[in-house]
């Protein structure tokens, strides 16, 4: 059984890993940092869009989660 401290550390590790992958793919530091901790964004799809030539900011807009109640 994990403690809250261990679980919190794991979350920080995952966010750090996601941030590094986004930075390596060409995302600006502030954008990568904000996306890294947001599990609503599919990291692999974001990176794939950028690798296909989509600017990072547009990839984020394409994959932006719908607002609650908008559906």
N, C-alpha and C positions, 0 to 999 in steps of 0.2 A: 504494500500500500504506500503510495507516494504522499509526502507531506505537501502542504501548500507552498512551502519554500521551494521544494524540488520541482513542483508543477510550474511555479512562476519562473524559475530558471529555465525550464524547458521551453516555455513560451518565448522568453527573451532570446534563447538560442535559435529558435525557428525564425523569429522576426529578423534576427541578425543575418541568418543564412539567406532569407528571402531578399533582404536589402542588398546584400553583396551580389546576388544573381542579377538583380535589377540594375545595379550600378555597372556591372560587367556588360550588360546589354545596351547601355547607352542612356539610361534614365538619369536625370539630374538628381543630385543628392537630396534636395527637399522632397521631390516627388517620390523617389525610392523609399525614403524614410516613412512617408505617410502611407504608402501602399503596403509596406512590409508587415505592418501590424494589422492590416485589414483583411481578414479571411474571406471576405465576399469577392475578392478579386482572384481569379485563377492565374497564378503566377506563370504557368507554362503557356497559357494562351496569350498573355501579355507579351511575353518574350517572343513567341512565335510570330505575332503580328509585327513586332519591331524588326525581327530578322527578315521578314518579307517586304520591308521598306516603309512600314507605317511609322510615322513619328510617334514617340512615346506618349505625348499628350493626347493625341488622337486615339491611340490604343486604349488609354484609360477612359476616354469618353465613350468609346464603343462598348466597353465592358462594364461601364458604370451600372451599379445595381439600381433597379427601379425604386423609386420612393415608395414608402408604405402607403397603401391605399390608392396608388396610381393605376393599378391593374383593373 
